[in-house]
Structure formats: structure tokens, C-alpha cells
Amino acid sequence: MIHRTSHHRYLSTALALLLFITALALGQNATQVGGTDQHSTNHRVVSTSSAAGTFFGTTQTLGRGTVRSWVTLDKDGKPAAIGVTISEAALKTAPTELPSGQPGVEYNLALPAEAAATAFDHVGFGWNPRGHEPEKIYDVPHFDLHFYTITPAERARITAQGDDLAKTYREPSAEYAPAGYILAPGTAVPNMGAHWVDPKAGEFQGAAFTRTFLYGNYDGQIIFYEPMITRALLETKVNVTEYIKLPAKYAKPGYYPTRYSIKYDPVNKEYVVALEGMVLR
């Protein structure tokens, strides 16, 4: 989720408060380092339909492997899924030791032009070899995948300081907020925004964190969708799909996902994280 040490402090404070709120509720119920694009391609894997296929965006090196963004179109040329593929070599050789003061690695992965009908512009792909705060929740090696609805230039204007801090926490109207989520205080991050969390997620109910799903907030808008997945879970070669808790309305028109999946492709020896079930909103 958050890649700089100061950002971890924001998250730690917020989640500590969130855990307190969750515990109280249960009691009442009786219970950058930013990478630059290495290269971008328009490589296409074509199906029997002229409109259908998978198109790849940016590819980046991670360890001795690669990560890359992509979109899949159906036979009518409509987006069916967008996602990121992590090669088996990248998972095995992702760096575990980073320069002092660098808690993680982050790349901006541009989506291919064929993804233009979706609501998303690019993916912020993060690798956190030691996880991040709070301890005993997210302090294990994991990947953060931010699917942004805004551009890198728009992200760069998010300072989360001074007058901009109020914009970072300005919530959308209730119908545009993700169902069941809360905008966690203290989670404002420059170049990113603040974070919506699900207090019913397993990691807040005593379960070990293996995967979770967050949203991003800035100036009354939802600006990213974020699957967060541990390295250990990927190593099990899991194949899982979960429905996403969604808002009732969407401010920006485009195709949005209704679920996300984590899968292993034994033929290509790749791990695939996808936003699927795309619906025009």
C-alpha cells in the first residue's frame, strides 16, 4: 500500500485506530522509489475473433524476471479484464535487500491503448520485501497493485500537506463510496491519496494477512483500486477469485471490475493478478 517510511507511520496510526473501532464494534455486538518505464509494447495475443485478444502495456524488470501490465478484450472489443503478470523468476528473485532508507520498489506500468475504455490509466506496482507497518498485520513481504483512474501527472500534484490535506480526505457522496468501507484517518500519502479500508477484512478479524482489497481517495473521488497480496500466497500457486464491494454510483464513466482474481499459469510460469467482470458504468 505505502512505500515510504513516513507513509508507514500514517498507516500505522490509522490502522491502530481502525482496530480499536473494530474491537469496540465487536464488543457492542457481543463478539517511488518510483521506477520509470523500461519499455512499452503493443504485443497482442489474438483469439479467433478479430476484436478479441490480450494486449500488453509496460514491462519492467524485477529481480531476474519481469512484471507487465495488460488488458484483455472480448469478441466485441470490450474490456473483459485488466491486470499485471509477475513471472515466476521475478517472484523468486525479487530483491530482499534494498538500499538504506528504501523500504520498497515501485514502478508505474502504463496500460496499453486498448484499455482506453476502462476507467483506469496505469498501475502503480509495488514490492515491499519486509512489508510495512502496522506490525503483525502488513509486516510480511507483499505486493501492492494500485490501479489508478488518474494520470501520473495528476498524482504528482497530490502533496497531502497544507490545504491539499483537506482535499485528500474530502469524501465523495455516500453513493460513490465503496460499500462497507471507511476512509481511514491518517492514511494520506503524497503522490497517492488516502485509503479506504474494509473493517471486516480478515486481517482486522484476527486472521493472518494473505490478500486484501483497498480503495484510494482524493478530492471527493475514488482514484485507485488496490489488491494487496503476500509473496507467500503467490508461492502456493493459488487460484482464487473474489467479488469486490462496490459503490452504488461512479463519477467517471468507463468499464469497472466487479471482482478480482489471483491465479498461477503453469504453462507460462506466471502469476496473474486481474480485475475482472468489467461492466460499463
N, C-alpha and C positions, 0 to 999 in steps of 0.2 A: 504493500500500500504506500508506505512512506519511506524515502530512501536516504534522507539526511538525518544526522544525529539530532538536530534541533527539532526536526519534524517528529521524530520518535517521542520526544518529550510531550509534544502536543497530543499525540495519540495516546500515550500512557495516561495522561491526566484525564482525557475524555473517557477512555475505556474503564478507568478506575471508577469514575462517576457512573458510567453505564452499568457496571457490575453491581454497584451499590443500589441503583434504581431497580435493576432486575431482581436482586435479592429481596428488596423491600416488597416488590410486587408479588414475588413468590410467597413471601411470608403472609401477605394480606390474603392470598388465595389458599392458605393452609399448605401450602407447599413452600544531478543529472549529470549523479555523474551522468550527464546526458550524452548518448552516443550520436554520432552523425551517420546518415545513411551511407552504407558502403556501396550498394548498387541497387537499382530498381529495375525490374523486368516486367514484361507483359507476357511471360510464358503462359501457355494455355494447355490444359488437359481437356481434350474435346470428347463429348459423348456423341451418340448417334444423331442428336439434334444439332442443327447449325447454331442455335442460340445458346444451348447449354454448354457448360464447361466450368472448370476451375481456373481462375486467373490469379497470378501471383504478383504481389507488390514488392516491398523491400525485403532483401535478405541481409542478415547480419551474422558475423562470426561470433560464436560463444564457445570458449574453450577450443577444442579441435572439431567442433561441429557447427551447426547453423540454426538460426531461427528465421522464420519468414512469415509474412502476412499473406492473406489470400481472400478471395470471395468465390463462392460457387453460385452460378446462375442456373435456373431451371430451364425446361424446354421452351418456355415463353420469354426467356431472357430476364426473368425477375430474380432478385437475390433470394437464395434459399438459405445461405449461411455465410458468415464471415468468421475468420479466426486466425490463429497462429499455430504453426507447426514447429516443434522442437525436435531436432534429430536426436537419435539415441546417443550419438557421440557427444553432442552438446550437453546432454543431461549427465553423462558420465564424467566429462572433463571440464564442466563449468568451474571457474576459479573459486577456490575456497579461501584463498588468502589474497587480500586486496591491499593497496597502499594505505598507509596510516591515515585515518580520518575519512576513509571511503567505505561506508558500510554496505554499499551495493552497487550494481551496474544497471543502467537504464539506457534503452535505445528507443528512438522514435521510428516506428515502422509504418511507412506510408501504405495506405491501401491502394490497390490498383484502380485505374479509371473506371473499370467495370462495376465498382462498388458505389458509384455516384448516387444511385437511387436509394441507398441506405441512409440512415441518419448519421453515419459515422465518417469521420475524416481520416483518422490514423489510430495507431495503437501505441501506447507507451508500455514497452515490455521491460519489466524489472526483475532482476535476480538478486536475492538477498541471502548470501551464503550463511549468515548467522541469524537470519530472521531479524526481527526488530521488537522493540517494546510494544506492549507490556510483557514482562516476564511471565512464563508459564501459560501464555496464550499464543502469541505470534513469534516467539523467540526460537524458531526452528527454520532450517533452510527452506525457502519457498520462493515462488514466482508471483509477481503482481502483474496483471494484464489490464491496463486501463484502455478501454475502447472509448475514445473521445469523440464527442459531437462537435467540438470546436477545433480550430486550427492551432498549430504550434505558436503562431504569432499571437493569437488571442490568449493562449495560455501564458505567454511571456508577459502579458500585461497584468496578470494576477499577482499582486505583491503580498496580499493578505496582511497588510500593515496600514496603520493610519486610517484614512477614510475608506480605503479599499477593504479593510477587515469587515466592516458592516455589510458591504456588498457580498463578501464571501459567505456570510451567514444569512443573507436575505433569502428566506424560503419561498418557494413557489406557492400558489394557492393549493389547498389541500388535494384537489382533484388531480394535480400534476405531480404530487409526491408519491413515491413508491409505497404501496400498501404495507402496513405493518412496520415500516422503518421509522427511525428517528434520526434527526440531524444532530450528530454527537457534538457537544461543545468541546472546544479546544483542539479540533482536528483541522483547522485551517492551515493549508500548506501553500507557500508561494509556487507559482507555475502549475498549480494543480487544483486548488479549491478545498472545500470542506467535505466531510464524509458522512453519508447516511449509512447506518448500520441496522441490522435486524437483531433486536434483543432476544429473539427466540432461536437464533443460530446456535448450533451445538456447542461452540467454544464458550458461550456465555451460560451454558446449562450444565457445565461440568465435563463435557466431552473434550477429548483432545482435538486440536485444530488439524484438519487434513485438507479441507476445502471450505470456502465461504464465498459469499457474493455481496459486494458493496456497490453503492452509487456515489457519484460526485455532485457537488453543489457549487454554483456561483451565480450571484446576482439574480436570484429567483428562477434559476434554470437547473435542470439535471444535465450535467455536462460530460459525465462518463459512466460507463457500466464496467464493473471490475470483478472478474473472477480472481480469487487468490488461492493458490494450490501449492501444497508442500511437495518438495522433491521426493520424499518418502512415498507419498501416494502414487506419483507417477511411476516410481520404480516397481510398484506392484502390477503395473500394466493394467490398471483399472479400466473398465468400460462402464461409464455411468452418465446418465442424463437427468437433469433436474429442471423443473419448471421454475421460472423466475417470478417473484412477487412484483407486480406491475402497477404503474399509476393508472388512473381511470382515463386521463387525457394526456396529450402530448403537444408541447408548444411548437416543436419543429417537425414539419411534415417529412415523411420518409418511411422506409421499412425498418421495423424494430423487432428484436427477438422476443420469443415467449419462453425460451428455455436455453440452457447451456449444457455442453457435454464435454467430457474428458475421455479420450479414447487412445488406445495404442494400436498402431498399424504394423502388424508383424511382417508384412511384405516389404514395406519401405523402411522399417525400423525407425518409426517416428511416433511422437506423442502429439496428439491433435487436441487443441482447446478451441471450441467453437461456440458462437452464438447462433442459435438455430430457430426454426419455426418463425421465420420472418413474416411479419404482417404489415401491410401499409396502414399507417396511422395519419 
